[in-house]
């Protein structure tokens, strides 16, 4: 690709990036004489018409974005089977590379970077463009410290063309929002979640969720809570941690609703880490919601209302009269009520304590009071008649499913074991129906992530088995064992067969040496190999002929592997000094010399100069010199360079 000119305007200079969907090259715009970045889609996407339509539409929409923190898009084009985007060239490194180099960033710098990213997203969101692939790899850090968010168009197009986490999209799973991992509806709050993860990584140097494979990470994104950033970096202010965790809330409704809301809090803590954050953030800081406590005044009101309801009519009338004539305000009345309640409670406790000391046997129950036996875990058939002679009957009130107790075992009793109870009495019990059985759903062609979550929610043990399939897309369920419609219960194991797609067949690398570069490109394309990287070298071969290939012929490689080709640009330019004769028959002679038809010397020389003069010849291989003396061809010379 190096040396190729696209659109008669953009000269490809060198490859500077390589992703799952495209190659990125540094290029020079010959029209405006400036460097640009050219992103060229991989050949496997070029044949997908639906993808291309969405890609072009989104790229054009992204081109309308004008913001100092967004990489500008200049042009979109197609040449042959090459689809490309021309964008602003940023001299620098990715934010991912910067984090790796620095391990973790100072919190103020992380907040400043987050403000720049959020500003870029806010600009896009206002235009109705959702990025959907925010990650440090898609954020460039220029030499002046300015961040530039890239890949707006390509991220949207890729998201639209696939509803599963497959192929190259797996590389972004560490930054996916829970709704993206589920394949659900995404909006601006999905970008906010991804920005929260980027902030987490900046201040801790770690990803909040990791695992042995992308599916594991995706499940963690949906189910698990992140470790507190301050557990890894105590220098992070509490206010910054709150911003990060709110942005990463699993519930979309509990996150920042707009990037503008998040920007407000980021700006506040950048100035003052002790600043008050938005009220909504403070209301949502608890991991669980507490049941509101009953206030004392509510309890008093309840007591008074109960007394009113139980009092006879004349007492109610007197009470009303007393209330009307009373000079005490509400606060004083509440204080009196509490004083009475407290006094009564203290006196009652003292009386009970004194009786326990003086008459210890009184509190143990009379001869007819016995402790309620423990029946939980026992078989109902074994105990139903066991206590009849003692005056205790056991009665079944109901049945429930249980994965802890076997069929027929008691899982609950009332009254509870250990209490004193006067004979005769009845113990009401609930008996286990065993593990709940249910009909296994048909999970074929469903996402493995959703299937695993659904089964584990029902306490089913999931075993994953990968299997090739020509019909079922990668990471989708092929079948289950036992099959759909089977009866299963909690604790059972279900084997889920997951598609790996069609296993790629190896491609045999053809011999390309001696072919013209255009022929070589055609051969590579026909053999499902990628667009080659071209390096021009001097050679005795004709210009444009392949002289060397990076992967030897007959080697087995994966489809769309990229091979580097060394292409001849002809022999190297050389020079040589040649002596030219000056005629001695007359005093002066006009000497004209042509090299391969081009005049390289045209001058009058004199006998007094000597018998010859020197001239330097430049060229490649053999060159022919024609010598004209006073306008007549006198001699032809062949010079080997």
Phi, psi and omega in degrees: 000332179300133181093345181286146178246123180259138176059026183053029187215320188252113180269119181286126183258311182196155177279133181238357180196157182208116181238185182290339184243342186203160169258145179242131182236147168278134183220168177240128176279111184287339181284314183257001178053054178216159178279143176222166172254132179244120179260120183247122181296145175298151187298332182292340179270341185295330182275355180269098186297321180296317179298315183297320180298314179292320181301312181295320180296315182288324178296320178294322177295317180296330179296338179281351180281127177234108183203142182297342180253016176237131176295123183286141175258125184263324190201153174228135182205173178219135178222109185065237178258023180253119174257131184216156174238136176254128184221174179301134177269122181252117178279110181169214181220167177283157177298328178298315179297321181295319178295317179299321181290325186258000180069294173214154185260150172303143188299326180294320177294320178298319179294318178299316178297318180298323178297318179296317180294315181297324178297319178296315180295322180299319177299315181293316182299323179295336178265005178081018181254121177257132184288307177073000179214045178289122178199159183300333179293338180259016181233120181265140176250111180285167183297333181273008177087004179273133178270145178230119177276133182235178175067033176295309184293314185292327179294317181294318181295319179294320180296322183289331186274356183211136179253004179241160179271094185226164171053228185292336179298339181298333182296340182261005189297335180292344182244005181289142172285159179304322182290329175290320180297326179280347185080024183268193183290133179242147177213198182302330182290341174291319175296323179296319178300313181297322177296323176300319179292321178298317177298316179303314181293323181295318185272345181246340185075008183230156171273139182294331182227128178218164181188177185286341177207164184301325181297317178301315180297318180298319179296320177297322178301325183278324194250324192265153174267145180284154171294142180303131177304327181290343174292333179264331185215099183294343181287347180287122178298152179301323182296322179292319177300319180297320179297315181298312185290329177290319177298330183264013181298136180298325182277119181302327182289341182264353176280177167300136183279335176218158176294334178296320177299316181294320179301322179301314180290323179296316178297321182295314184284338176294323179283316184213109181297345178265006184296152176287134180268175182301140183306323182298323179295316181293330180288338187253014186287338180285143180286328178232152179270134179272147174285127183304135179286150177283123181283151180305319182294329176293321178296317179299315180301319180297317180298314183297318180297321179295320179295321179298317183293327185271347183282148175293163185306316184293328179293321179298319180295316179296321181297319180298320181293319179297320181295321181291326183271351184288142178262356181283139174276177184298318182299319180294320179299316179299319181297320180295316181300315180296322180296319180294314181299316181297317180298316180298317181298318181294315180298318180298318180296321179294319181296314180298319180297318180295319180294325180294330180278314186283317182237071184302331182283341183297323185275359180269356180096160180279183181297336182266002177263128178229163177284139178290126181289156178273122182246347183298129181095345179274155175285131180301320181298329182283332188248353188297329180250358188295325186252010183302315183296336180273359180090017179246125177249146180247125186233133179277122178266336181180177178232147178219153173287147180206135175265003180256325184245144181284168180301131177091350179276148182280129181249349179202144177221153177214120008286163183287157180297143175095343180284152174277134181214137181283133177286152349278157176208168182243137174256117178272130185233157171246133187251143181287139171262009182081187178299140180289127175268144175212165181274127181290128179293164173271106184264004183300139180066016175258157179300135179297323180300310180298321180297313180299314180298315182298315182291318180292330174297335179263014179063032175266136176278124184257127173247125182264132175231123179275143183208140178290150178206136176274339187257327186262128180298160180302140179069015173254155184282132175273309181195173175233154172231116003295161184285171177304148180079000176283156176273127177225166178218166181306137180096342178290158177257134176239124177271124182251120178270121186248134183287135171259007184077194179273126180296131181293134175274140181294151178252137178271124181290125179280164175278124186246348183294134181096345178274150170296148185301324179293320176295319180298318178300317180296318179297317179299315180297317180295333180263015178057044174247155187288168175299127187286154167274124186254131177235121182274136181222155174286142182198160175285348179288161179296149181301135178092359181267138178289125180251343181200147176233144187290329178248122185299153177299149179078003176283140176274129179222170176283157177303145176065022171296141181265129179249138176269131180243133172267122186244134183291137170247025177090178180295156180287143179294128180230165179232157178204138178273132182233137176270133180246129182290140173252120180302141180255000183288336180220168188292324182219150179218132175276119184247125177238131182238130176246134175250114182051040176087359182248131181292125178241352179204135181206095190200152175271133179239150186247151180303329182292344180287341183120189184275347183201161172226157182263146177220141180264127181255133176242142178168191181233131178069225180266134176235152181248128177254135175247124183253122179248124176251117182050043173088354181251136178295117185255329187199148171241135182236137173255124183244127176268121181257000000 
